[in-house]
Amino acid sequence: MMNSSVDPAKLTGIKQVMDDVLIRHRSFKTALARLDECMQSFTGYGEPVCMLLHGPAGVGKSTVAKAFLAENNPYDADDRRVIPVLNAVIPVPATMKNMATELLDKLGDPLSDRGTLEQRTKRLRKLLSECRTKLIILDEFQHFIDRKSDRVILDVSDWLKNLISNTSIPVVLVGLPYSLSVLSANEQLMRRFSYQTELSPFDWEDKADRSEFTKILNAIDGKLASVLGGNSNLKDQNVRCHAATKGLISLLIKLIYGAAYEATKAGGTSITQQHLAQAFRARLVPDRKVPNPFLDSWKGQKIDPLPESRHLHIEGCIASLQPVSRSMKLNDTLSAR
C-alpha cells in the first residue's frame, strides 16, 4: 500500500518526467543518424547498408531503436498499412520458422504460424513489399547463439542473409557485445554487417564523456524541479552517480527515479544525497556488502551494479575472432585469440 504521505500528483509528475526523458547524447545521435543512413540505402534492388548496433545491457540500444521507430511510425495509405520500419525481437529458440513467424506477426499476418518455412518466407517477402518496409530492426541478436550448446545457429544466419538478398531491405541487428561472435561464424553475414556502431557507458576518465554525463544530470534536474518544487543539484553528485551506475543510462534513470520517489515520500522539494543512498540500495544493489557511494563511508571504491557486465565486457573486447566452423563451440572461439 502506498504511504499516505506520498503526493500522488507528484509521483505522477515524476513518472511522466522519467518516462519522457530521452537522452540525446553524442553516441545516441550518431546511432540515430546511422539507422537513418541504413534506411535511406533502400532502393528495392542491389545490396543495402546493414549494420550491427552493439553494447552492454543498459547502455540505451533499445531506446535508440524506439526513438527511431517513433520518427517512422506506421500509417494507412491506399487500403494498406504502411510499415516503414519493422521492429522485432529475435525469438528463443531462434529457428528459421520462429523468425519468419515473428516477422509475419509484426506485419499483421493473422496466419503467421501457419505453413511450411518456404510458405512463410514467401508470404513474408510479399508482405514486406506490400507494407513498403524500408528497414528491419532485429533486437537481441545474441539469441542466434544456442544456449544449450553455445553454438552459433548458422542456418538462421543463412536464412537472414537470403532474406536480405531477396528483398534488398537493409537490416539493423541490435545486441550485446558478444554478438560479434555470431557474425564471425558466417563470413558472408559478417561482410554484410561490416558496418558497426557501438554504444558504450559514459567513461568518467574521458573528459568529453564526463562533461556530457554532468549535462545529462543537469537536464534531468531541471525537469524534476518543476515537479518537486526545488532544485536538487544533481550535478554536485555526479561523481557518486557515475560510480553507482558505471555510466549506464538505464541505471541512472532508475536511480534518480527512486531518489525522487524517496524525496516525495519524505515531503521534500529536492533530491538529497540521503535519498540517492536509499534509492541505490533499494533499486540498484540490495547487497549491503557492496559499498554505497552515497554514504560518507564511501572512499571511492569501484562498484559494479551489474556484475554480469564484466563477462560481457571481456567477450566484447575481443579484437578479432576466427570464423567458427559448424562444429566449433562459441566458448572455443572466445578462448582462441
Buried (B, 14 or more C-beta within 10 A) or exposed (E): EEEEEBBEEBBEBBBEBBEEBEBEBEBBEBBBEBBBEBBEBBEEEEEBBBBBBBBBBBBBBBBBBEBBBEEBEBEEEEEEBBBBBBBBBBBEEBBBBBBBBBBBBBBEBEEBBEBEBEEBBBBBBEBBEEBBBBBBBBBBBBBBBBEEEBBBBBEBBBBBBEBBEEBBBBBBBBBBBBBBBBBBBBEEBBEBBEBBBBBBBBBBEEEEBBEBBBBBBEBBBEBBBEBBEBEBBBBEBBBBBBBBBBBBBBBBBBBBBBBBBBBBBBEBBBBBBBBBBBBBBEBBBEEEEBBBBBBEEBEEEEBEBBEEBEEBBEBBEBEEBEEBEEEBBBEBBBEEE
